[in-house]
């Protein structure tokens, strides 16, 4: 995505939607110095330009029975294709998110699983079998001490 030219009202609008994507244009207009029709035009432009990627529910993974969360650093063989590895890692069902990163690892995965057995199965039988994976390091989340809550205003 190219760098977007956003003014202060665009940034405020995006901030409001990031906190609560269910706000109507009328509710947004009450929070910003714009009419609801101006809000509608801005939202449509921000969607078209890719600043707004989509809308969805922020579901608690525990509600789906996913009680294990780990960040997995993946090192790759320098001869391996980053693109092919990216596709294969994203295809693992337990991988909730995948980033290409700098530092000790080449990829960072956010892995969610029902229990340690299913985590182990995903890591050993899917992630580590991806062509080009040389090593993995898992860091387990013990507690979620700060997570954006759309019901709260988390501004500093």
C-alpha atoms as one frame of an Amber mdcrd trajectory, in Angstrom:
protein
   0.000   0.000   0.000   1.315   3.442  -0.889   1.583   6.020   1.837  -1.815
   7.625   2.275  -2.359  11.314   2.784  -4.438  11.461   5.924  -5.495  14.634
   7.660  -6.249  14.945  11.373  -9.955  14.189  10.826  -9.064  10.995   8.921
  -6.811   9.923  11.798  -9.501  10.681  14.381 -12.074   8.794  12.290  -9.748
   5.777  11.992  -9.103   5.908  15.744 -12.823   5.847  16.511 -13.376   2.919
  14.129 -10.364   1.044  15.534 -11.919   1.293  19.009 -15.401   0.361  17.811
 -15.935  -0.689  14.206 -19.691  -0.895  14.756 -20.201   2.859  15.134 -22.700
   4.230  12.633 -21.935   7.278  10.520 -24.391   9.244  12.674 -22.534   8.193
  15.856 -19.208   9.088  14.234 -20.584  12.485  13.187 -21.526  13.154  16.823
 -17.888  12.540  17.832 -16.238  14.430  14.961 -16.913  17.866  13.475 -18.351
  16.403  10.244 -21.824  15.597   8.946 -22.832  11.956   8.620 -22.713  12.275
   4.810 -19.141  13.643   5.007 -18.262  10.747   7.319 -19.764   8.322   4.798
 -17.650   9.764   1.969 -14.477   9.644   4.079 -15.102   6.065   5.201 -15.706
   4.992   1.578 -12.446   6.692   0.513 -10.476   5.139   3.396 -11.853   1.699
   2.468 -11.038   2.208  -1.218  -7.489   3.385  -0.437  -6.845   0.470   1.926
  -6.557   2.387   5.200  -9.588   0.423   6.407  -8.838  -3.226   5.671 -12.174
  -4.607   6.795 -14.517  -5.075   9.710 -14.938  -8.013  12.040 -15.608  -9.276
  15.506 -12.761  -9.356  18.023 -13.506 -12.854  19.340 -11.858 -14.191  22.495
  -9.899 -17.278  21.328 -10.767 -19.027  24.625 -14.431 -18.902  23.559 -13.385
 -21.132  20.652 -11.516 -23.494  22.979  -8.099 -22.123  21.987  -6.428 -21.881
  25.388  -2.778 -22.113  24.259  -1.035 -19.178  22.602   2.597 -19.094  21.603
   4.781 -16.903  19.476   7.006 -19.076  17.321  10.168 -17.710  15.757  11.103
 -19.533  12.558  14.539 -19.514  10.947  14.746 -20.400   7.289  17.360 -21.926
   5.058  18.833 -18.960   3.130  18.242 -20.868  -0.122  14.523 -21.312   0.632
  11.914 -19.099  -1.011  10.438 -16.572   1.409   7.253 -16.417  -0.669   6.743
 -20.205  -0.721   7.472 -20.464   3.000   5.053 -17.592   3.715   2.291 -19.373
   1.829   2.947 -22.705   3.553   3.130 -21.193   7.059  -0.074 -19.184   6.549
  -1.809 -22.394   5.470  -1.239 -24.050   8.868  -4.669 -23.812  10.586  -3.190
 -23.054  14.023  -1.253 -20.043  12.693  -3.412 -17.032  13.541  -0.897 -14.520
  12.148   2.437 -14.619  10.358   5.003 -11.861   9.973   8.330 -11.629   8.143
  10.700 -10.056  10.678  14.284  -8.977  11.191  16.638 -10.284  13.848  17.304
 -13.812  14.990  14.299 -15.252  13.144  12.923 -14.775   9.665   9.248 -15.329
  10.523   7.219 -14.783  13.658   4.052 -16.832  14.041   1.143 -16.317  16.415
   0.004 -19.883  17.066  -3.290 -20.755  18.803  -4.181 -24.282  19.927  -6.702
 -26.153  22.088  -4.056 -27.725  24.309  -0.366 -28.651  24.404  -1.004 -31.819
  22.402  -2.571 -29.916  19.513   0.159 -27.243  19.731   2.847 -29.930  19.621
   1.134 -31.597  16.660   0.930 -28.311  14.756   4.549 -27.439  15.432   6.102
 -30.859  14.804   3.873 -32.091  11.978   3.067 -28.914  10.092   5.271 -25.900
  10.877   8.585 -27.767  11.141   7.804 -29.789   7.993   7.517 -26.680   5.823
  10.296 -26.782   3.236  13.028 -24.362   4.290  12.358 -24.337   8.045  15.712
 -24.778   9.801  14.727 -24.072  13.424  11.862 -22.875  15.597  11.716 -21.278
  19.031   8.414 -21.154  20.931   7.531 -18.553  23.543   4.297 -19.262  25.397
   1.949 -16.538  26.581   1.286 -16.992  30.303  -1.100 -14.072  30.771  -2.651
 -11.352  28.629  -2.001  -8.269  30.751  -2.883  -5.596  28.190  -5.159  -6.167
  25.264  -7.251  -3.563  23.475 -10.809  -3.771  24.759 -13.263  -2.129  22.343
 -15.584  -1.398  25.270 -12.948   0.812  26.900 -11.216   3.964  25.761  -7.551
   2.890  25.791  -6.141   6.288  24.877  -3.204   7.591  26.909
